Amino acid sequence: MKTPVLVNAAVTYSKLATVWYYAKVELIPSTPAEIPRAIQNLKEIVSSAQTGSFKQLTVKEAVT
């Protein structure tokens, strides 16, 4: 009876370890050097939304 519980606990721990690994890498705050680029990207997104130019992008262009 305890074997399935232990297996489930091991699988859950493994998944949480994977989530934590990526969270530490992906959720770090922006550095001061990255802030101007982020502002520029936001301006481009707003401009694209206002003009509708995003509709002319290919999927490859939109993903990159």
C-alpha positions as CSV (number, residue, x, y, z in Angstrom):
1,M,0.0,0.0,0.0
2,K,2.8,2.5,0.7
3,T,4.6,1.9,-2.6
4,P,2.1,3.8,-4.8
5,V,2.2,6.7,-2.2
6,L,6.0,6.8,-2.3
7,V,6.1,6.6,-6.1
8,N,3.5,9.5,-6.4
9,A,5.6,11.5,-3.9
10,A,8.7,10.9,-5.9
11,V,7.0,12.0,-9.2
12,T,5.5,15.0,-7.5
13,Y,8.9,16.0,-6.1
14,S,10.5,15.6,-9.5
15,K,7.9,17.8,-11.2
16,L,8.3,20.5,-8.5
17,A,12.0,20.4,-8.8
18,T,11.7,21.0,-12.6
19,V,9.3,23.9,-12.1
20,W,11.5,25.4,-9.4
21,Y,14.6,25.1,-11.7
22,Y,12.9,27.0,-14.5
23,A,11.3,29.5,-12.1
24,K,14.7,30.5,-10.7
25,V,16.0,31.2,-14.2
26,E,13.0,32.7,-15.9
27,L,11.5,34.8,-13.1
28,I,14.5,36.9,-12.2
29,P,14.0,40.6,-12.2
30,S,15.2,42.7,-15.1
31,T,18.6,44.3,-14.8
32,P,19.0,48.0,-15.3
33,A,20.6,47.4,-18.7
34,E,17.5,45.5,-19.9
35,I,15.0,48.2,-19.0
36,P,15.5,50.5,-22.0
37,R,15.1,47.5,-24.4
38,A,11.9,46.4,-22.6
39,I,10.5,49.9,-22.9
40,Q,11.4,50.0,-26.7
41,N,9.7,46.6,-27.1
42,L,6.6,47.8,-25.4
43,K,6.5,50.9,-27.6
44,E,6.7,48.6,-30.7
45,I,3.9,46.4,-29.4
46,V,1.6,49.4,-28.8
47,S,2.4,50.9,-32.2
48,S,1.8,47.6,-33.9
49,A,-1.6,47.2,-32.1
50,Q,-2.6,50.8,-33.0
51,T,-1.7,50.5,-36.7
52,G,-2.7,46.9,-37.2
53,S,0.7,46.1,-38.7
54,F,0.9,42.9,-36.6
55,K,-1.7,41.4,-39.0
56,Q,0.9,41.4,-41.8
57,L,3.5,39.3,-39.9
58,T,4.3,35.8,-40.8
59,V,4.2,33.2,-38.0
60,K,8.0,33.0,-38.1
61,E,8.3,36.8,-37.7
62,A,5.7,36.9,-34.9
63,V,7.4,34.2,-32.8
64,T,10.9,35.7,-33.0
